[in-house]
Amino acid sequence: MSRAGTAGLGTASPPAGSSTRLFPADRAAPLVTVLDGHPHTLAFLGGVNQVPAVTLGVTKFGQSGDLEDVYRYHGIDADSIVRAALDITRG
């Protein structure tokens, strides 16, 4: 998928039809990605159909605690995800 996402930038050839099969243009909608890793990893996905996207993830490393607290700290807990989805769909 990363190759498909960057193909529009002239940096690679997309695998045949992979992005259009996973993200059909007729179902394009705002997108929230969540990763227990750096948010830029999935940032290209909004470009597949040129939709607004919010990428949530971990940008600072070294924090410790229980999973719920650490996810909340990084803004990848359920409340943060719902808030991002509501914000992006409200325009």
C-alpha positions in Angstrom: 0.0 0.0 0.0 2.8 2.4 0.7 4.0 2.0 -2.9 0.5 2.7 -4.1 0.2 5.8 -1.9 3.4 7.2 -3.2 2.9 6.4 -6.8 1.0 9.6 -7.3 4.1 11.4 -6.2 6.1 9.8 -9.0 8.2 7.8 -6.6 6.9 4.3 -7.3 4.5 2.2 -9.4 1.4 1.1 -7.5 0.6 -2.6 -7.3 -2.1 -3.3 -9.8 -5.4 -2.1 -8.4 -4.5 -2.5 -4.7 -5.5 0.9 -3.5 -8.7 1.0 -5.6 -9.7 -2.4 -4.3 -9.1 -1.4 -0.6 -10.4 2.1 -0.9 -12.9 2.3 -3.8 -13.5 5.9 -4.9 -17.3 5.5 -4.7 -17.0 4.9 -1.0 -14.4 7.7 -0.3 -15.0 9.4 3.1 -12.9 11.3 5.6 -10.4 9.0 7.3 -9.0 8.5 10.8 -6.0 6.3 11.1 -4.7 5.0 14.4 -1.4 3.3 15.0 0.6 2.3 18.0 3.5 3.8 16.1 4.4 7.0 14.3 1.3 8.6 12.7 3.1 9.4 9.5 3.2 5.7 8.8 -0.4 5.7 7.5 -0.6 9.3 6.4 -0.5 8.4 2.8 -3.9 6.7 3.0 -5.9 9.9 2.8 -4.2 10.7 -0.5 -5.6 7.5 -2.1 -8.9 9.2 -2.8 -7.9 12.8 -1.8 -10.0 12.7 1.4 -9.5 14.7 4.6 -7.5 12.5 7.0 -6.4 12.6 10.7 -3.5 10.4 11.6 -3.2 9.5 15.2 -0.2 7.8 16.7 2.9 7.9 18.9 5.3 10.8 18.4 7.2 10.7 21.7 8.8 7.6 23.1 9.9 6.4 26.5 6.6 6.9 28.4 5.5 4.0 30.7 2.4 3.1 32.4 -0.6 0.9 31.9 -1.9 0.7 28.3 -5.0 2.8 28.9 -3.0 5.7 30.4 -0.2 5.5 27.7 -2.8 5.4 24.9 -4.6 8.4 26.4 -1.3 10.3 26.8 -0.6 9.8 23.1 -4.2 10.5 22.0 -4.9 7.0 20.6 -7.5 6.0 23.2 -11.1 5.4 22.3 -12.2 8.9 23.3 -9.5 10.6 21.2 -10.4 8.4 18.2 -14.1 9.3 18.5 -13.2 13.0 18.9 -11.0 12.9 15.8 -13.8 11.2 13.8 -16.4 13.8 14.9 -14.0 16.7 14.2 -13.2 15.6 10.7 -16.8 14.8 9.7 -18.0 18.2 11.1 -15.7 19.9 8.7 
